[in-house]
């Protein structure tokens, strides 16, 4: 799964720390998401999409073959 978490975080001017506070997750979770090493739960994906006011589809997309 590909994601645009980092892109939208930078556009909003948020540090990883600020995003962790807003999403109520650990910094390791944000690091793993941005490195595409972690696929979030539906609840976390929805929570993350509300922060930059984007749809889940704007933040996450399936790669070919998934």
PDBQT receptor file of N, H, CA, C and O in Angstrom, charges set to zero:
ATOM      1  N   UNK A   1       0.851  -1.172   0.000  1.00  0.00    +0.000 N 
ATOM      2  CA  UNK A   1       0.000   0.000   0.000  1.00  0.00    +0.000 C 
ATOM      3  C   UNK A   1       0.894   1.231   0.000  1.00  0.00    +0.000 C 
ATOM      4  O   UNK A   1       1.838   1.339   0.782  1.00  0.00    +0.000 OA
ATOM      5  N   UNK A   2       0.581   2.124  -0.869  1.00  0.00    +0.000 N 
ATOM      6  H   UNK A   2      -0.186   2.036  -1.505  1.00  0.00    +0.000 HD
ATOM      7  CA  UNK A   2       1.309   3.382  -0.982  1.00  0.00    +0.000 C 
ATOM      8  C   UNK A   2       0.538   4.443  -0.186  1.00  0.00    +0.000 C 
ATOM      9  O   UNK A   2      -0.689   4.400  -0.102  1.00  0.00    +0.000 OA
ATOM     10  N   UNK A   3       1.279   5.397   0.395  1.00  0.00    +0.000 N 
ATOM     11  H   UNK A   3       2.276   5.433   0.326  1.00  0.00    +0.000 HD
ATOM     12  CA  UNK A   3       0.577   6.462   1.108  1.00  0.00    +0.000 C 
ATOM     13  C   UNK A   3       1.249   7.807   0.868  1.00  0.00    +0.000 C 
ATOM     14  O   UNK A   3       2.414   7.891   0.479  1.00  0.00    +0.000 OA
ATOM     15  N   UNK A   4       0.481   8.841   1.112  1.00  0.00    +0.000 N 
ATOM     16  H   UNK A   4      -0.466   8.774   1.428  1.00  0.00    +0.000 HD
ATOM     17  CA  UNK A   4       0.927  10.227   0.940  1.00  0.00    +0.000 C 
ATOM     18  C   UNK A   4       0.913  10.975   2.272  1.00  0.00    +0.000 C 
ATOM     19  O   UNK A   4       0.696  12.186   2.311  1.00  0.00    +0.000 OA
ATOM     20  N   UNK A   5       1.142  10.254   3.346  1.00  0.00    +0.000 N 
ATOM     21  H   UNK A   5       1.318   9.270   3.315  1.00  0.00    +0.000 HD
ATOM     22  CA  UNK A   5       1.111  10.859   4.683  1.00  0.00    +0.000 C 
ATOM     23  C   UNK A   5       2.153  11.973   4.787  1.00  0.00    +0.000 C 
ATOM     24  O   UNK A   5       1.839  13.093   5.190  1.00  0.00    +0.000 OA
ATOM     25  N   UNK A   6       3.384  11.656   4.423  1.00  0.00    +0.000 N 
ATOM     26  H   UNK A   6       3.639  10.746   4.096  1.00  0.00    +0.000 HD
ATOM     27  CA  UNK A   6       4.457  12.641   4.548  1.00  0.00    +0.000 C 
ATOM     28  C   UNK A   6       4.162  13.890   3.718  1.00  0.00    +0.000 C 
ATOM     29  O   UNK A   6       4.332  15.010   4.200  1.00  0.00    +0.000 OA
ATOM     30  N   UNK A   7       3.724  13.704   2.478  1.00  0.00    +0.000 N 
ATOM     31  H   UNK A   7       3.585  12.794   2.086  1.00  0.00    +0.000 HD
ATOM     32  CA  UNK A   7       3.415  14.830   1.595  1.00  0.00    +0.000 C 
ATOM     33  C   UNK A   7       2.392  15.757   2.237  1.00  0.00    +0.000 C 
ATOM     34  O   UNK A   7       2.605  16.968   2.301  1.00  0.00    +0.000 OA
ATOM     35  N   UNK A   8       1.297  15.205   2.709  1.00  0.00    +0.000 N 
ATOM     36  H   UNK A   8       1.124  14.222   2.657  1.00  0.00    +0.000 HD
ATOM     37  CA  UNK A   8       0.245  16.045   3.291  1.00  0.00    +0.000 C 
ATOM     38  C   UNK A   8       0.661  16.618   4.644  1.00  0.00    +0.000 C 
ATOM     39  O   UNK A   8       0.212  17.700   5.021  1.00  0.00    +0.000 OA
ATOM     40  N   UNK A   9       1.505  15.910   5.367  1.00  0.00    +0.000 N 
ATOM     41  H   UNK A   9       1.869  15.030   5.060  1.00  0.00    +0.000 HD
ATOM     42  CA  UNK A   9       2.040  16.440   6.633  1.00  0.00    +0.000 C 
ATOM     43  C   UNK A   9       2.899  17.669   6.353  1.00  0.00    +0.000 C 
ATOM     44  O   UNK A   9       2.772  18.686   7.035  1.00  0.00    +0.000 OA
ATOM     45  N   UNK A  10       3.773  17.579   5.348  1.00  0.00    +0.000 N 
ATOM     46  H   UNK A  10       3.876  16.753   4.794  1.00  0.00    +0.000 HD
ATOM     47  CA  UNK A  10       4.665  18.695   5.006  1.00  0.00    +0.000 C 
ATOM     48  C   UNK A  10       3.864  19.877   4.458  1.00  0.00    +0.000 C 
ATOM     49  O   UNK A  10       4.145  21.028   4.792  1.00  0.00    +0.000 OA
ATOM     50  N   UNK A  11       2.879  19.594   3.628  1.00  0.00    +0.000 N 
ATOM     51  H   UNK A  11       2.650  18.659   3.357  1.00  0.00    +0.000 HD
ATOM     52  CA  UNK A  11       2.029  20.668   3.084  1.00  0.00    +0.000 C 
ATOM     53  C   UNK A  11       1.368  21.451   4.220  1.00  0.00    +0.000 C 
ATOM     54  O   UNK A  11       1.272  22.677   4.161  1.00  0.00    +0.000 OA
ATOM     55  N   UNK A  12       0.912  20.737   5.254  1.00  0.00    +0.000 N 
ATOM     56  H   UNK A  12       0.990  19.741   5.302  1.00  0.00    +0.000 HD
ATOM     57  CA  UNK A  12       0.286  21.409   6.397  1.00  0.00    +0.000 C 
ATOM     58  C   UNK A  12       1.311  22.072   7.320  1.00  0.00    +0.000 C 
ATOM     59  O   UNK A  12       0.942  22.831   8.217  1.00  0.00    +0.000 OA
ATOM     60  N   UNK A  13       2.597  21.785   7.101  1.00  0.00    +0.000 N 
ATOM     61  H   UNK A  13       2.897  21.169   6.372  1.00  0.00    +0.000 HD
ATOM     62  CA  UNK A  13       3.633  22.372   7.941  1.00  0.00    +0.000 C 
ATOM     63  C   UNK A  13       3.791  21.676   9.276  1.00  0.00    +0.000 C 
ATOM     64  O   UNK A  13       4.309  22.265  10.225  1.00  0.00    +0.000 OA
ATOM     65  N   UNK A  14       3.352  20.427   9.365  1.00  0.00    +0.000 N 
ATOM     66  H   UNK A  14       2.931  19.948   8.594  1.00  0.00    +0.000 HD
ATOM     67  CA  UNK A  14       3.422  19.678  10.608  1.00  0.00    +0.000 C 
ATOM     68  C   UNK A  14       4.706  18.863  10.695  1.00  0.00    +0.000 C 
ATOM     69  O   UNK A  14       5.149  18.274   9.709  1.00  0.00    +0.000 OA
ATOM     70  N   UNK A  15       5.286  18.838  11.864  1.00  0.00    +0.000 N 
ATOM     71  H   UNK A  15       4.926  19.317  12.665  1.00  0.00    +0.000 HD
ATOM     72  CA  UNK A  15       6.393  17.922  12.138  1.00  0.00    +0.000 C 
ATOM     73  C   UNK A  15       5.784  16.556  12.424  1.00  0.00    +0.000 C 
ATOM     74  O   UNK A  15       4.577  16.432  12.632  1.00  0.00    +0.000 OA
ATOM     75  N   UNK A  16       6.633  15.535  12.432  1.00  0.00    +0.000 N 
ATOM     76  H   UNK A  16       7.613  15.636  12.264  1.00  0.00    +0.000 HD
ATOM     77  CA  UNK A  16       6.133  14.215  12.813  1.00  0.00    +0.000 C 
ATOM     78  C   UNK A  16       5.574  14.252  14.226  1.00  0.00    +0.000 C 
ATOM     79  O   UNK A  16       4.562  13.614  14.518  1.00  0.00    +0.000 OA
ATOM     80  N   UNK A  17       6.229  14.994  15.094  1.00  0.00    +0.000 N 
ATOM     81  H   UNK A  17       7.051  15.512  14.857  1.00  0.00    +0.000 HD
ATOM     82  CA  UNK A  17       5.768  15.080  16.480  1.00  0.00    +0.000 C 
ATOM     83  C   UNK A  17       4.367  15.676  16.567  1.00  0.00    +0.000 C 
ATOM     84  O   UNK A  17       3.522  15.172  17.307  1.00  0.00    +0.000 OA
ATOM     85  N   UNK A  18       4.119  16.749  15.814  1.00  0.00    +0.000 N 
ATOM     86  H   UNK A  18       4.806  17.158  15.214  1.00  0.00    +0.000 HD
ATOM     87  CA  UNK A  18       2.788  17.363  15.836  1.00  0.00    +0.000 C 
ATOM     88  C   UNK A  18       1.746  16.379  15.313  1.00  0.00    +0.000 C 
ATOM     89  O   UNK A  18       0.654  16.268  15.870  1.00  0.00    +0.000 OA
ATOM     90  N   UNK A  19       2.088  15.662  14.238  1.00  0.00    +0.000 N 
ATOM     91  H   UNK A  19       2.975  15.752  13.785  1.00  0.00    +0.000 HD
ATOM     92  CA  UNK A  19       1.143  14.696  13.690  1.00  0.00    +0.000 C 
ATOM     93  C   UNK A  19       0.866  13.574  14.686  1.00  0.00    +0.000 C 
ATOM     94  O   UNK A  19      -0.269  13.110  14.796  1.00  0.00    +0.000 OA
ATOM     95  N   UNK A  20       1.887  13.140  15.405  1.00  0.00    +0.000 N 
ATOM     96  H   UNK A  20       2.809  13.518  15.315  1.00  0.00    +0.000 HD
ATOM     97  CA  UNK A  20       1.669  12.086  16.408  1.00  0.00    +0.000 C 
ATOM     98  C   UNK A  20       0.707  12.568  17.488  1.00  0.00    +0.000 C 
ATOM     99  O   UNK A  20      -0.148  11.809  17.944  1.00  0.00    +0.000 OA
ATOM    100  N   UNK A  21       0.842  13.807  17.891  1.00  0.00    +0.000 N 
ATOM    101  H   UNK A  21       1.536  14.423  17.520  1.00  0.00    +0.000 HD
ATOM    102  CA  UNK A  21      -0.057  14.363  18.907  1.00  0.00    +0.000 C 
ATOM    103  C   UNK A  21      -1.488  14.493  18.388  1.00  0.00    +0.000 C 
ATOM    104  O   UNK A  21      -2.441  14.171  19.097  1.00  0.00    +0.000 OA
ATOM    105  N   UNK A  22      -1.632  14.963  17.160  1.00  0.00    +0.000 N 
ATOM    106  H   UNK A  22      -0.857  15.225  16.584  1.00  0.00    +0.000 HD
ATOM    107  CA  UNK A  22      -2.964  15.130  16.580  1.00  0.00    +0.000 C 
ATOM    108  C   UNK A  22      -3.653  13.787  16.338  1.00  0.00    +0.000 C 
ATOM    109  O   UNK A  22      -4.866  13.666  16.514  1.00  0.00    +0.000 OA
ATOM    110  N   UNK A  23      -2.882  12.786  15.937  1.00  0.00    +0.000 N 
ATOM    111  H   UNK A  23      -1.897  12.884  15.794  1.00  0.00    +0.000 HD
ATOM    112  CA  UNK A  23      -3.453  11.470  15.625  1.00  0.00    +0.000 C 
ATOM    113  C   UNK A  23      -3.495  10.555  16.836  1.00  0.00    +0.000 C 
ATOM    114  O   UNK A  23      -4.095   9.481  16.788  1.00  0.00    +0.000 OA
ATOM    115  N   UNK A  24      -2.859  10.976  17.924  1.00  0.00    +0.000 N 
ATOM    116  H   UNK A  24      -2.372  11.849  17.963  1.00  0.00    +0.000 HD
ATOM    117  CA  UNK A  24      -2.803  10.180  19.151  1.00  0.00    +0.000 C 
ATOM    118  C   UNK A  24      -2.181   8.804  18.903  1.00  0.00    +0.000 C 
ATOM    119  O   UNK A  24      -2.719   7.772  19.303  1.00  0.00    +0.000 OA
ATOM    120  N   UNK A  25      -1.026   8.827  18.227  1.00  0.00    +0.000 N 
ATOM    121  H   UNK A  25      -0.588   9.666  17.901  1.00  0.00    +0.000 HD
ATOM    122  CA  UNK A  25      -0.238   7.614  17.969  1.00  0.00    +0.000 C 
ATOM    123  C   UNK A  25       1.213   7.895  18.331  1.00  0.00    +0.000 C 
ATOM    124  O   UNK A  25       1.581   9.036  18.608  1.00  0.00    +0.000 OA
ATOM    125  N   UNK A  26       2.024   6.863  18.327  1.00  0.00    +0.000 N 
ATOM    126  H   UNK A  26       1.725   5.936  18.102  1.00  0.00    +0.000 HD
ATOM    127  CA  UNK A  26       3.442   7.044  18.633  1.00  0.00    +0.000 C 
ATOM    128  C   UNK A  26       4.189   7.557  17.400  1.00  0.00    +0.000 C 
ATOM    129  O   UNK A  26       3.719   7.433  16.268  1.00  0.00    +0.000 OA
ATOM    130  N   UNK A  27       5.351   8.128  17.651  1.00  0.00    +0.000 N 
ATOM    131  H   UNK A  27       5.733   8.229  18.570  1.00  0.00    +0.000 HD
ATOM    132  CA  UNK A  27       6.188   8.596  16.548  1.00  0.00    +0.000 C 
ATOM    133  C   UNK A  27       6.648   7.416  15.698  1.00  0.00    +0.000 C 
ATOM    134  O   UNK A  27       6.811   7.547  14.485  1.00  0.00    +0.000 OA
ATOM    135  N   UNK A  28       6.856   6.270  16.329  1.00  0.00    +0.000 N 
ATOM    136  H   UNK A  28       6.723   6.163  17.315  1.00  0.00    +0.000 HD
ATOM    137  CA  UNK A  28       7.240   5.074  15.588  1.00  0.00    +0.000 C 
ATOM    138  C   UNK A  28       6.157   4.686  14.584  1.00  0.00    +0.000 C 
ATOM    139  O   UNK A  28       6.467   4.209  13.492  1.00  0.00    +0.000 OA
ATOM    140  N   UNK A  29       4.902   4.885  14.942  1.00  0.00    +0.000 N 
ATOM    141  H   UNK A  29       4.650   5.273  15.828  1.00  0.00    +0.000 HD
ATOM    142  CA  UNK A  29       3.807   4.586  14.025  1.00  0.00    +0.000 C 
ATOM    143  C   UNK A  29       3.866   5.495  12.809  1.00  0.00    +0.000 C 
ATOM    144  O   UNK A  29       3.712   5.031  11.680  1.00  0.00    +0.000 OA
ATOM    145  N   UNK A  30       4.087   6.784  13.029  1.00  0.00    +0.000 N 
ATOM    146  H   UNK A  30       4.212   7.161  13.946  1.00  0.00    +0.000 HD
ATOM    147  CA  UNK A  30       4.176   7.729  11.913  1.00  0.00    +0.000 C 
ATOM    148  C   UNK A  30       5.390   7.391  11.051  1.00  0.00    +0.000 C 
ATOM    149  O   UNK A  30       5.298   7.397   9.823  1.00  0.00    +0.000 OA
ATOM    150  N   UNK A  31       6.522   7.098  11.682  1.00  0.00    +0.000 N 
ATOM    151  H   UNK A  31       6.596   7.093  12.679  1.00  0.00    +0.000 HD
ATOM    152  CA  UNK A  31       7.720   6.706  10.919  1.00  0.00    +0.000 C 
ATOM    153  C   UNK A  31       7.425   5.489  10.056  1.00  0.00    +0.000 C 
ATOM    154  O   UNK A  31       7.762   5.471   8.872  1.00  0.00    +0.000 OA
ATOM    155  N   UNK A  32       6.800   4.474  10.637  1.00  0.00    +0.000 N 
ATOM    156  H   UNK A  32       6.526   4.489  11.599  1.00  0.00    +0.000 HD
ATOM    157  CA  UNK A  32       6.500   3.244   9.894  1.00  0.00    +0.000 C 
ATOM    158  C   UNK A  32       5.507   3.501   8.763  1.00  0.00    +0.000 C 
ATOM    159  O   UNK A  32       5.638   2.929   7.681  1.00  0.00    +0.000 OA
ATOM    160  N   UNK A  33       4.528   4.349   9.006  1.00  0.00    +0.000 N 
ATOM    161  H   UNK A  33       4.421   4.813   9.885  1.00  0.00    +0.000 HD
ATOM    162  CA  UNK A  33       3.575   4.698   7.950  1.00  0.00    +0.000 C 
ATOM    163  C   UNK A  33       4.271   5.403   6.796  1.00  0.00    +0.000 C 
ATOM    164  O   UNK A  33       4.085   5.038   5.636  1.00  0.00    +0.000 OA
ATOM    165  N   UNK A  34       5.070   6.408   7.114  1.00  0.00    +0.000 N 
ATOM    166  H   UNK A  34       5.221   6.705   8.057  1.00  0.00    +0.000 HD
ATOM    167  CA  UNK A  34       5.742   7.178   6.070  1.00  0.00    +0.000 C 
ATOM    168  C   UNK A  34       6.746   6.330   5.289  1.00  0.00    +0.000 C 
ATOM    169  O   UNK A  34       7.005   6.597   4.116  1.00  0.00    +0.000 OA
ATOM    170  N   UNK A  35       7.303   5.323   5.930  1.00  0.00    +0.000 N 
ATOM    171  H   UNK A  35       7.092   5.106   6.883  1.00  0.00    +0.000 HD
ATOM    172  CA  UNK A  35       8.252   4.420   5.262  1.00  0.00    +0.000 C 
ATOM    173  C   UNK A  35       7.528   3.262   4.568  1.00  0.00    +0.000 C 
ATOM    174  O   UNK A  35       8.173   2.376   4.007  1.00  0.00    +0.000 OA
ATOM    175  N   UNK A  36       6.206   3.265   4.604  1.00  0.00    +0.000 N 
ATOM    176  H   UNK A  36       5.682   3.985   5.060  1.00  0.00    +0.000 HD
ATOM    177  CA  UNK A  36       5.374   2.222   4.000  1.00  0.00    +0.000 C 
ATOM    178  C   UNK A  36       5.695   0.842   4.571  1.00  0.00    +0.000 C 
ATOM    179  O   UNK A  36       5.653  -0.162   3.860  1.00  0.00    +0.000 OA
ATOM    180  N   UNK A  37       6.019   0.808   5.871  1.00  0.00    +0.000 N 
ATOM    181  H   UNK A  37       6.053   1.623   6.449  1.00  0.00    +0.000 HD
ATOM    182  CA  UNK A  37       6.295  -0.461   6.545  1.00  0.00    +0.000 C 
ATOM    183  C   UNK A  37       5.128  -0.890   7.428  1.00  0.00    +0.000 C 
ATOM    184  O   UNK A  37       5.190  -1.927   8.088  1.00  0.00    +0.000 OA
ATOM    185  N   UNK A  38       4.079  -0.097   7.436  1.00  0.00    +0.000 N 
ATOM    186  H   UNK A  38       4.029   0.746   6.900  1.00  0.00    +0.000 HD
ATOM    187  CA  UNK A  38       2.940  -0.371   8.309  1.00  0.00    +0.000 C 
ATOM    188  C   UNK A  38       1.667   0.029   7.582  1.00  0.00    +0.000 C 
ATOM    189  O   UNK A  38       1.576   1.116   7.011  1.00  0.00    +0.000 OA
ATOM    190  N   UNK A  39       0.688  -0.861   7.610  1.00  0.00    +0.000 N 
ATOM    191  H   UNK A  39       0.761  -1.744   8.074  1.00  0.00    +0.000 HD
ATOM    192  CA  UNK A  39      -0.625  -0.569   7.041  1.00  0.00    +0.000 C 
ATOM    193  C   UNK A  39      -1.555  -0.275   8.214  1.00  0.00    +0.000 C 
ATOM    194  O   UNK A  39      -1.741  -1.128   9.082  1.00  0.00    +0.000 OA
ATOM    195  N   UNK A  40      -2.139   0.916   8.249  1.00  0.00    +0.000 N 
ATOM    196  H   UNK A  40      -1.988   1.609   7.544  1.00  0.00    +0.000 HD
ATOM    197  CA  UNK A  40      -2.954   1.290   9.405  1.00  0.00    +0.000 C 
ATOM    198  C   UNK A  40      -4.300   0.578   9.431  1.00  0.00    +0.000 C 
ATOM    199  O   UNK A  40      -4.783   0.086   8.412  1.00  0.00    +0.000 OA
ATOM    200  N   UNK A  41      -4.879   0.538  10.594  1.00  0.00    +0.000 N 
ATOM    201  H   UNK A  41      -4.486   0.938  11.422  1.00  0.00    +0.000 HD
ATOM    202  CA  UNK A  41      -6.248   0.042  10.727  1.00  0.00    +0.000 C 
ATOM    203  C   UNK A  41      -7.186   1.040  10.052  1.00  0.00    +0.000 C 
ATOM    204  O   UNK A  41      -6.804   2.171   9.751  1.00  0.00    +0.000 OA
ATOM    205  N   UNK A  42      -8.390   0.609   9.828  1.00  0.00    +0.000 N 
ATOM    206  H   UNK A  42      -8.701  -0.310  10.072  1.00  0.00    +0.000 HD
ATOM    207  CA  UNK A  42      -9.391   1.495   9.238  1.00  0.00    +0.000 C 
ATOM    208  C   UNK A  42      -9.616   2.720  10.113  1.00  0.00    +0.000 C 
ATOM    209  O   UNK A  42      -9.726   3.837   9.607  1.00  0.00    +0.000 OA
ATOM    210  N   UNK A  43      -9.683   2.514  11.411  1.00  0.00    +0.000 N 
ATOM    211  H   UNK A  43      -9.594   1.606  11.822  1.00  0.00    +0.000 HD
ATOM    212  CA  UNK A  43      -9.902   3.623  12.352  1.00  0.00    +0.000 C 
ATOM    213  C   UNK A  43      -8.762   4.631  12.264  1.00  0.00    +0.000 C 
ATOM    214  O   UNK A  43      -9.004   5.837  12.214  1.00  0.00    +0.000 OA
ATOM    215  N   UNK A  44      -7.524   4.148  12.245  1.00  0.00    +0.000 N 
ATOM    216  H   UNK A  44      -7.327   3.169  12.286  1.00  0.00    +0.000 HD
ATOM    217  CA  UNK A  44      -6.381   5.061  12.162  1.00  0.00    +0.000 C 
ATOM    218  C   UNK A  44      -6.358   5.772  10.821  1.00  0.00    +0.000 C 
ATOM    219  O   UNK A  44      -6.068   6.967  10.774  1.00  0.00    +0.000 OA
ATOM    220  N   UNK A  45      -6.651   5.085   9.739  1.00  0.00    +0.000 N 
ATOM    221  H   UNK A  45      -6.887   4.114   9.777  1.00  0.00    +0.000 HD
ATOM    222  CA  UNK A  45      -6.685   5.717   8.419  1.00  0.00    +0.000 C 
ATOM    223  C   UNK A  45      -7.726   6.833   8.383  1.00  0.00    +0.000 C 
ATOM    224  O   UNK A  45      -7.473   7.904   7.833  1.00  0.00    +0.000 OA
ATOM    225  N   UNK A  46      -8.881   6.584   8.961  1.00  0.00    +0.000 N 
ATOM    226  H   UNK A  46      -9.086   5.714   9.408  1.00  0.00    +0.000 HD
ATOM    227  CA  UNK A  46      -9.923   7.617   9.010  1.00  0.00    +0.000 C 
ATOM    228  C   UNK A  46      -9.500   8.791   9.883  1.00  0.00    +0.000 C 
ATOM    229  O   UNK A  46      -9.729   9.947   9.527  1.00  0.00    +0.000 OA
ATOM    230  N   UNK A  47      -8.885   8.499  11.020  1.00  0.00    +0.000 N 
ATOM    231  H   UNK A  47      -8.698   7.560  11.310  1.00  0.00    +0.000 HD
ATOM    232  CA  UNK A  47      -8.401   9.554  11.914  1.00  0.00    +0.000 C 
ATOM    233  C   UNK A  47      -7.345  10.402  11.213  1.00  0.00    +0.000 C 
ATOM    234  O   UNK A  47      -7.378  11.631  11.291  1.00  0.00    +0.000 OA
ATOM    235  N   UNK A  48      -6.416   9.750  10.535  1.00  0.00    +0.000 N 
ATOM    236  H   UNK A  48      -6.390   8.753  10.472  1.00  0.00    +0.000 HD
ATOM    237  CA  UNK A  48      -5.353  10.480   9.833  1.00  0.00    +0.000 C 
ATOM    238  C   UNK A  48      -5.909  11.340   8.698  1.00  0.00    +0.000 C 
ATOM    239  O   UNK A  48      -5.391  12.425   8.434  1.00  0.00    +0.000 OA
ATOM    240  N   UNK A  49      -6.946  10.870   8.034  1.00  0.00    +0.000 N 
ATOM    241  H   UNK A  49      -7.367   9.988   8.249  1.00  0.00    +0.000 HD
ATOM    242  CA  UNK A  49      -7.507  11.636   6.914  1.00  0.00    +0.000 C 
ATOM    243  C   UNK A  49      -8.183  12.924   7.378  1.00  0.00    +0.000 C 
ATOM    244  O   UNK A  49      -8.277  13.883   6.612  1.00  0.00    +0.000 OA
ATOM    245  N   UNK A  50      -8.651  12.954   8.615  1.00  0.00    +0.000 N 
ATOM    246  H   UNK A  50      -8.575  12.175   9.237  1.00  0.00    +0.000 HD
ATOM    247  CA  UNK A  50      -9.308  14.156   9.123  1.00  0.00    +0.000 C 
ATOM    248  C   UNK A  50      -8.324  15.274   9.449  1.00  0.00    +0.000 C 
ATOM    249  O   UNK A  50      -8.692  16.448   9.449  1.00  0.00    +0.000 OA
ATOM    250  N   UNK A  51      -7.084  14.914   9.722  1.00  0.00    +0.000 N 
ATOM    251  H   UNK A  51      -6.785  13.960   9.722  1.00  0.00    +0.000 HD
ATOM    252  CA  UNK A  51      -6.105  15.926  10.135  1.00  0.00    +0.000 C 
ATOM    253  C   UNK A  51      -5.804  16.909   9.004  1.00  0.00    +0.000 C 
ATOM    254  O   UNK A  51      -5.893  18.118   9.220  1.00  0.00    +0.000 OA
ATOM    255  N   UNK A  52      -5.449  16.429   7.794  1.00  0.00    +0.000 N 
ATOM    256  H   UNK A  52      -5.377  15.447   7.618  1.00  0.00    +0.000 HD
ATOM    257  CA  UNK A  52      -5.236  17.396   6.710  1.00  0.00    +0.000 C 
ATOM    258  C   UNK A  52      -6.517  17.682   5.912  1.00  0.00    +0.000 C 
ATOM    259  O   UNK A  52      -6.489  18.369   4.891  1.00  0.00    +0.000 OA
ATOM    260  N   UNK A  53      -7.655  17.131   6.411  1.00  0.00    +0.000 N 
ATOM    261  H   UNK A  53      -7.678  16.574   7.240  1.00  0.00    +0.000 HD
ATOM    262  CA  UNK A  53      -8.955  17.297   5.755  1.00  0.00    +0.000 C 
ATOM    263  C   UNK A  53      -8.917  16.752   4.331  1.00  0.00    +0.000 C 
ATOM    264  O   UNK A  53      -9.325  17.419   3.380  1.00  0.00    +0.000 OA
ATOM    265  N   UNK A  54      -8.420  15.530   4.209  1.00  0.00    +0.000 N 
ATOM    266  H   UNK A  54      -8.088  14.988   4.982  1.00  0.00    +0.000 HD
ATOM    267  CA  UNK A  54      -8.342  14.819   2.932  1.00  0.00    +0.000 C 
ATOM    268  C   UNK A  54      -9.126  13.522   3.055  1.00  0.00    +0.000 C 
ATOM    269  O   UNK A  54      -9.397  13.047   4.158  1.00  0.00    +0.000 OA
ATOM    270  N   UNK A  55      -9.481  12.962   1.924  1.00  0.00    +0.000 N 
ATOM    271  H   UNK A  55      -9.261  13.348   1.028  1.00  0.00    +0.000 HD
ATOM    272  CA  UNK A  55     -10.146  11.663   1.957  1.00  0.00    +0.000 C 
ATOM    273  C   UNK A  55      -9.113  10.574   2.210  1.00  0.00    +0.000 C 
ATOM    274  O   UNK A  55      -7.917  10.778   2.005  1.00  0.00    +0.000 OA
ATOM    275  N   UNK A  56      -9.580   9.431   2.651  1.00  0.00    +0.000 N 
ATOM    276  H   UNK A  56     -10.552   9.265   2.817  1.00  0.00    +0.000 HD
ATOM    277  CA  UNK A  56      -8.688   8.290   2.858  1.00  0.00    +0.000 C 
ATOM    278  C   UNK A  56      -8.000   7.951   1.535  1.00  0.00    +0.000 C 
ATOM    279  O   UNK A  56      -6.826   7.583   1.524  1.00  0.00    +0.000 OA
ATOM    280  N   UNK A  57      -8.722   8.073   0.426  1.00  0.00    +0.000 N 
ATOM    281  H   UNK A  57      -9.676   8.372   0.435  1.00  0.00    +0.000 HD
ATOM    282  CA  UNK A  57      -8.151   7.786  -0.888  1.00  0.00    +0.000 C 
ATOM    283  C   UNK A  57      -7.036   8.762  -1.264  1.00  0.00    +0.000 C 
ATOM    284  O   UNK A  57      -6.131   8.401  -2.017  1.00  0.00    +0.000 OA
ATOM    285  N   UNK A  58      -7.088   9.990  -0.752  1.00  0.00    +0.000 N 
ATOM    286  H   UNK A  58      -7.823  10.284  -0.140  1.00  0.00    +0.000 HD
ATOM    287  CA  UNK A  58      -6.013  10.949  -0.999  1.00  0.00    +0.000 C 
ATOM    288  C   UNK A  58      -4.740  10.546  -0.245  1.00  0.00    +0.000 C 
ATOM    289  O   UNK A  58      -3.630  10.819  -0.703  1.00  0.00    +0.000 OA
ATOM    290  N   UNK A  59      -4.903   9.905   0.894  1.00  0.00    +0.000 N 
ATOM    291  H   UNK A  59      -5.805   9.683   1.267  1.00  0.00    +0.000 HD
ATOM    292  CA  UNK A  59      -3.757   9.526   1.727  1.00  0.00    +0.000 C 
ATOM    293  C   UNK A  59      -3.218   8.141   1.410  1.00  0.00    +0.000 C 
ATOM    294  O   UNK A  59      -2.014   7.908   1.518  1.00  0.00    +0.000 OA
ATOM    295  N   UNK A  60      -4.096   7.216   1.019  1.00  0.00    +0.000 N 
ATOM    296  H   UNK A  60      -5.074   7.406   0.931  1.00  0.00    +0.000 HD
ATOM    297  CA  UNK A  60      -3.690   5.832   0.810  1.00  0.00    +0.000 C 
ATOM    298  C   UNK A  60      -4.178   5.324  -0.534  1.00  0.00    +0.000 C 
ATOM    299  O   UNK A  60      -5.281   5.651  -0.975  1.00  0.00    +0.000 OA
ATOM    300  N   UNK A  61      -3.344   4.521  -1.179  1.00  0.00    +0.000 N 
ATOM    301  H   UNK A  61      -2.448   4.255  -0.822  1.00  0.00    +0.000 HD
ATOM    302  CA  UNK A  61      -3.782   3.881  -2.420  1.00  0.00    +0.000 C 
ATOM    303  C   UNK A  61      -3.135   2.512  -2.542  1.00  0.00    +0.000 C 
ATOM    304  O   UNK A  61      -1.996   2.287  -2.135  1.00  0.00    +0.000 OA
ATOM    305  N   UNK A  62      -3.908   1.618  -3.116  1.00  0.00    +0.000 N 
ATOM    306  H   UNK A  62      -4.834   1.801  -3.447  1.00  0.00    +0.000 HD
ATOM    307  CA  UNK A  62      -3.388   0.284  -3.347  1.00  0.00    +0.000 C 
ATOM    308  C   UNK A  62      -2.440   0.311  -4.536  1.00  0.00    +0.000 C 
ATOM    309  O   UNK A  62      -2.664   1.013  -5.523  1.00  0.00    +0.000 OA
ATOM    310  N   UNK A  63      -1.380  -0.469  -4.413  1.00  0.00    +0.000 N 
ATOM    311  H   UNK A  63      -1.198  -1.039  -3.612  1.00  0.00    +0.000 HD
ATOM    312  CA  UNK A  63      -0.466  -0.599  -5.536  1.00  0.00    +0.000 C 
ATOM    313  C   UNK A  63      -0.966  -1.727  -6.426  1.00  0.00    +0.000 C 
ATOM    314  O   UNK A  63      -1.737  -2.578  -5.984  1.00  0.00    +0.000 OA
ATOM    315  N   UNK A  64      -0.537  -1.732  -7.651  1.00  0.00    +0.000 N 
ATOM    316  H   UNK A  64       0.090  -1.040  -8.010  1.00  0.00    +0.000 HD
ATOM    317  CA  UNK A  64      -0.989  -2.742  -8.589  1.00  0.00    +0.000 C 
ATOM    318  C   UNK A  64      -0.702  -4.134  -8.049  1.00  0.00    +0.000 C 
ATOM    319  O   UNK A  64       0.395  -4.409  -7.562  1.00  0.00    +0.000 OA
ATOM    320  N   UNK A  65      -1.687  -4.997  -8.139  1.00  0.00    +0.000 N 
ATOM    321  H   UNK A  65      -2.578  -4.773  -8.534  1.00  0.00    +0.000 HD
ATOM    322  CA  UNK A  65      -1.532  -6.359  -7.650  1.00  0.00    +0.000 C 
ATOM    323  C   UNK A  65      -1.983  -6.568  -6.229  1.00  0.00    +0.000 C 
ATOM    324  O   UNK A  65      -2.008  -7.705  -5.758  1.00  0.00    +0.000 OA
ATOM    325  N   UNK A  66      -2.344  -5.503  -5.523  1.00  0.00    +0.000 N 
ATOM    326  H   UNK A  66      -2.324  -4.579  -5.905  1.00  0.00    +0.000 HD
ATOM    327  CA  UNK A  66      -2.805  -5.664  -4.124  1.00  0.00    +0.000 C 
ATOM    328  C   UNK A  66      -4.308  -5.876  -4.098  1.00  0.00    +0.000 C 
ATOM    329  O   UNK A  66      -4.891  -6.031  -3.026  1.00  0.00    +0.000 OA
TER     330      UNK A  66
